Every structure is written in structure tokens, then in C-alpha cells.
Amino acid sequence: MKTQFSITTPIWLSKVQIRHIEKSELPALEWNGEYTHFRRLYKEIYEGVVKGKAIMWVADLNGGSIIGQLFVQLSSARIELANGTNRAYIYSFRIQPPYRDNGLGTHMLRIVEEDLAERGFHWVTLNVARDNPDARRLYERQGYRVIAMEPGNWTYRDERGITREVHEPAWRMEKRLLNPKRR
């Protein structure tokens, strides 16, 4: 897939590859300790990748520097998010701060959406934190619309095995994906 870049696009952006993560790269998702507490969670998600229930995308700068991530749940117990056939769920979408506001997030999102459409998915859902209006605007510019409020309560086990509770009130958003053959 070729990417068009404008004159104002930073040169580094043309060197970014959007691809699936390799198991050996999971530690790079910890971003120098900032997300070490998600170590077990990343391994669990990767197990879902192996089982065909998830996809872990990364933005790789210069062949080895992970500067962005985006995960997709293809099937879930919460079928309103991902049902395994025509609805997928995007989550853990992050771009490292020095690389934000340059089009990388938009580029990554488009690649993931195209991949989902080619896999036969018609809808994509995501949750965006209510206290993150910049991310909400990004999604709205890409055609997502708010469809519900989410309480944002969830738990995970951190790298030491301690259960952590998270409270992130969010907006659930969705977008209808275009069939790539009809574009």
C-alpha cells in the first residue's frame, strides 16, 4: 500500500511501517517502563492473536522502534463490541508523544480499517475516554460517531500479579466500514 505524504509531513513519517507485532517485541510495548504494568495483559492479548481472536498492530520507525500501537479484538463476550463476524473492536490505540499530531494516528487507523474491511468486517467500534477530547475529534474526523456512554470499569493483573481496577468513563463510538471492492 503506497502512502501519499504532503510537503508539511515530517520526513520520519515516510519511514514508519504499520505491521503486526512479533512476540519477541512485546516488551517494546512497555515504552521504557511507562506501561510495564500491562506486561501480563500484552501477553494475554498476544495469546488471542495466536488463537485468531485479536490483532496487534504497531507503528515501527526505522525497523525496530515501536512508536505506536493499536489492538483489535475480533470476537468478544461483549458482542456489541466485537462479534467475530462483522463487528470488530479497536483498543489500546497509542502514539508516543513526540510523534503525535503529524498524521501517524490517522494513517494507522486507516490501514487497520482497510484490513478489517478486507476480512469482511462491516462495523468497527471503540471506546474513547471522556476526558480525551483530542482523540474523540480524531475519530469523528475519520467518520466515527458516539453511540453510547461506557462506564469504563475493568480489571487486569499487573506485572506482579496484583489485580488492578480501572475506572475510565468513555464514549463508545462506531463506524461503518466500506467494502473495499465498492470504493
SEKE-873313 format. One record per residue (C-alpha): residue in one letter; x, y, z. Coordinates in nm, 3 decimals, padded with zeros to 5 digits. Example, Ala and Ser with C-alpha at 12.3 -4.5 7.8 and 13.67 -1.06 7.14 Angstrom:
BEGIN
{atom 'a' {01.230 -00.450 00.780}}
{atom 's' {01.367 -00.106 00.714}}
//
This chain:
BEGIN
{atom 'm' {00.000 00.000 00.000}}
{atom 'k' {00.152 00.336 -00.101}}
{atom 't' {00.113 00.637 00.118}}
{atom 'q' {00.082 00.994 -00.003}}
{atom 'f' {00.265 01.250 00.209}}
{atom 's' {00.244 01.626 00.178}}
{atom 'i' {00.530 01.875 00.188}}
{atom 't' {00.447 01.956 00.552}}
{atom 't' {00.462 01.590 00.656}}
{atom 'p' {00.770 01.514 00.866}}
{atom 'i' {01.025 01.302 00.682}}
{atom 'w' {01.028 01.040 00.960}}
{atom 'l' {00.663 00.957 00.885}}
{atom 's' {00.759 00.815 00.545}}
{atom 'k' {00.989 00.570 00.727}}
{atom 'v' {00.715 00.427 00.951}}
{atom 'q' {00.589 00.077 00.878}}
{atom 'i' {00.247 -00.026 01.009}}
{atom 'r' {00.255 -00.401 01.071}}
{atom 'h' {00.162 -00.684 01.305}}
{atom 'i' {00.377 -00.723 01.613}}
{atom 'e' {00.612 -01.017 01.666}}
{atom 'k' {00.602 -01.197 02.001}}
{atom 's' {00.962 -01.101 02.074}}
{atom 'e' {00.863 -00.733 02.051}}
{atom 'l' {00.606 -00.739 02.331}}
{atom 'p' {00.849 -00.573 02.577}}
{atom 'a' {00.872 -00.274 02.340}}
{atom 'l' {00.504 -00.203 02.414}}
{atom 'e' {00.605 -00.111 02.769}}
{atom 'w' {00.756 00.213 02.634}}
{atom 'n' {01.060 00.227 02.860}}
{atom 'g' {00.865 00.140 03.174}}
{atom 'e' {00.557 00.358 03.126}}
{atom 'y' {00.336 00.057 03.055}}
{atom 't' {00.523 -00.220 03.239}}
{atom 'h' {00.210 -00.274 03.447}}
{atom 'f' {00.040 -00.407 03.129}}
{atom 'r' {00.307 -00.677 03.068}}
{atom 'r' {00.075 -00.969 03.152}}
{atom 'l' {-00.210 -00.810 02.961}}
{atom 'y' {00.004 -00.777 02.647}}
{atom 'k' {00.094 -01.146 02.672}}
{atom 'e' {-00.274 -01.240 02.710}}
{atom 'i' {-00.367 -01.030 02.408}}
{atom 'y' {-00.091 -01.196 02.207}}
{atom 'e' {-00.237 -01.536 02.303}}
{atom 'g' {-00.561 -01.408 02.148}}
{atom 'v' {-00.366 -01.323 01.833}}
{atom 'v' {-00.239 -01.681 01.813}}
{atom 'k' {-00.599 -01.807 01.851}}
{atom 'g' {-00.725 -01.572 01.579}}
{atom 'k' {-00.931 -01.357 01.816}}
{atom 'a' {-00.718 -01.043 01.807}}
{atom 'i' {-00.467 -00.845 01.601}}
{atom 'm' {-00.185 -00.636 01.747}}
{atom 'w' {-00.066 -00.360 01.516}}
{atom 'v' {00.241 -00.144 01.569}}
{atom 'a' {00.393 00.161 01.407}}
{atom 'd' {00.760 00.077 01.359}}
{atom 'l' {01.006 00.357 01.288}}
{atom 'n' {01.332 00.254 01.122}}
{atom 'g' {01.285 -00.120 01.172}}
{atom 'g' {01.280 -00.164 01.546}}
{atom 's' {01.149 00.142 01.727}}
{atom 'i' {00.783 00.092 01.822}}
{atom 'i' {00.626 00.440 01.830}}
{atom 'g' {00.260 00.342 01.813}}
{atom 'q' {00.023 00.058 01.882}}
{atom 'l' {-00.335 -00.036 01.806}}
{atom 'f' {-00.506 -00.359 01.906}}
{atom 'v' {-00.817 -00.515 01.752}}
{atom 'q' {-01.048 -00.761 01.921}}
{atom 'l' {-01.221 -00.969 01.654}}
{atom 's' {-01.452 -01.155 01.891}}
{atom 's' {-01.556 -01.082 02.246}}
{atom 'a' {-01.805 -01.187 02.510}}
{atom 'r' {-01.947 -00.837 02.460}}
{atom 'i' {-02.089 -00.885 02.111}}
{atom 'e' {-02.187 -00.518 02.089}}
{atom 'l' {-01.813 -00.450 02.071}}
{atom 'a' {-01.686 -00.745 01.863}}
{atom 'n' {-01.886 -01.043 01.743}}
{atom 'g' {-01.631 -01.236 01.536}}
{atom 't' {-01.816 -01.196 01.208}}
{atom 'n' {-01.897 -00.837 01.114}}
{atom 'r' {-01.806 -00.616 01.411}}
{atom 'a' {-01.454 -00.562 01.549}}
{atom 'y' {-01.331 -00.355 01.845}}
{atom 'i' {-01.029 -00.123 01.843}}
{atom 'y' {-00.849 -00.053 02.171}}
{atom 's' {-00.513 00.039 02.324}}
{atom 'f' {-00.450 00.288 02.045}}
{atom 'r' {-00.144 00.491 02.144}}
{atom 'i' {00.113 00.701 01.969}}
{atom 'q' {00.423 00.805 02.163}}
{atom 'p' {00.402 01.179 02.248}}
{atom 'p' {00.688 01.303 02.027}}
{atom 'y' {00.516 01.151 01.722}}
{atom 'r' {00.162 01.279 01.779}}
{atom 'd' {-00.018 01.542 01.570}}
{atom 'n' {00.168 01.454 01.250}}
{atom 'g' {-00.084 01.220 01.085}}
{atom 'l' {00.053 00.890 01.213}}
{atom 'g' {-00.262 00.803 01.410}}
{atom 't' {-00.486 00.877 01.112}}
{atom 'h' {-00.260 00.672 00.884}}
{atom 'm' {-00.253 00.378 01.124}}
{atom 'l' {-00.629 00.386 01.175}}
{atom 'r' {-00.694 00.381 00.801}}
{atom 'i' {-00.467 00.082 00.745}}
{atom 'v' {-00.638 -00.112 01.023}}
{atom 'e' {-00.986 -00.022 00.893}}
{atom 'e' {-00.891 -00.133 00.540}}
{atom 'd' {-00.761 -00.463 00.677}}
{atom 'l' {-01.083 -00.520 00.873}}
{atom 'a' {-01.297 -00.442 00.568}}
{atom 'e' {-01.093 -00.688 00.360}}
{atom 'r' {-01.156 -00.950 00.632}}
{atom 'g' {-01.530 -00.893 00.589}}
{atom 'f' {-01.600 -00.675 00.891}}
{atom 'h' {-01.868 -00.412 00.833}}
{atom 'w' {-01.852 -00.225 01.163}}
{atom 'v' {-01.575 -00.113 01.395}}
{atom 't' {-01.629 00.007 01.750}}
{atom 'l' {-01.400 00.172 02.001}}
{atom 'n' {-01.417 00.349 02.333}}
{atom 'v' {-01.260 00.688 02.383}}
{atom 'a' {-01.206 00.834 02.729}}
{atom 'r' {-01.446 01.114 02.808}}
{atom 'd' {-01.151 01.322 02.927}}
{atom 'n' {-00.970 01.289 02.591}}
{atom 'p' {-01.142 01.534 02.353}}
{atom 'd' {-00.846 01.534 02.111}}
{atom 'a' {-00.884 01.161 02.048}}
{atom 'r' {-01.259 01.196 02.011}}
{atom 'r' {-01.208 01.467 01.747}}
{atom 'l' {-00.965 01.240 01.561}}
{atom 'y' {-01.222 00.962 01.550}}
{atom 'e' {-01.503 01.198 01.448}}
{atom 'r' {-01.289 01.330 01.161}}
{atom 'q' {-01.248 00.968 01.048}}
{atom 'g' {-01.624 00.907 01.045}}
{atom 'y' {-01.689 00.761 01.390}}
{atom 'r' {-01.996 00.865 01.584}}
{atom 'v' {-02.084 00.838 01.951}}
{atom 'i' {-02.347 00.571 02.014}}
{atom 'a' {-02.333 00.515 02.392}}
{atom 'm' {-02.169 00.603 02.720}}
{atom 'e' {-01.943 00.339 02.874}}
{atom 'p' {-01.876 00.327 03.249}}
{atom 'g' {-01.519 00.217 03.171}}
{atom 'n' {-01.476 -00.019 03.465}}
{atom 'w' {-01.236 -00.305 03.407}}
{atom 't' {-00.963 -00.501 03.583}}
{atom 'y' {-00.633 -00.658 03.489}}
{atom 'r' {-00.340 -00.826 03.661}}
{atom 'd' {-00.022 -00.621 03.657}}
{atom 'e' {00.333 -00.748 03.608}}
{atom 'r' {00.349 -00.860 03.975}}
{atom 'g' {00.015 -01.044 03.958}}
{atom 'i' {-00.177 -00.780 04.153}}
{atom 't' {-00.532 -00.716 04.031}}
{atom 'r' {-00.581 -00.352 03.938}}
{atom 'e' {-00.916 -00.185 03.895}}
{atom 'v' {-00.953 00.083 03.630}}
{atom 'h' {-01.225 00.345 03.604}}
{atom 'e' {-01.213 00.526 03.267}}
{atom 'p' {-01.554 00.667 03.171}}
{atom 'a' {-01.572 00.662 02.793}}
{atom 'w' {-01.781 00.724 02.486}}
{atom 'r' {-01.847 00.419 02.270}}
{atom 'm' {-01.808 00.513 01.905}}
{atom 'e' {-01.870 00.319 01.587}}
{atom 'k' {-01.809 00.345 01.216}}
{atom 'r' {-01.947 00.155 00.920}}
{atom 'l' {-01.662 00.021 00.709}}
{atom 'l' {-01.682 00.045 00.335}}
{atom 'n' {-01.641 -00.272 00.136}}
{atom 'p' {-01.301 -00.233 -00.036}}
{atom 'k' {-01.446 -00.367 -00.361}}
{atom 'r' {-01.712 -00.092 -00.371}}
{atom 'r' {-01.482 00.207 -00.320}}
//
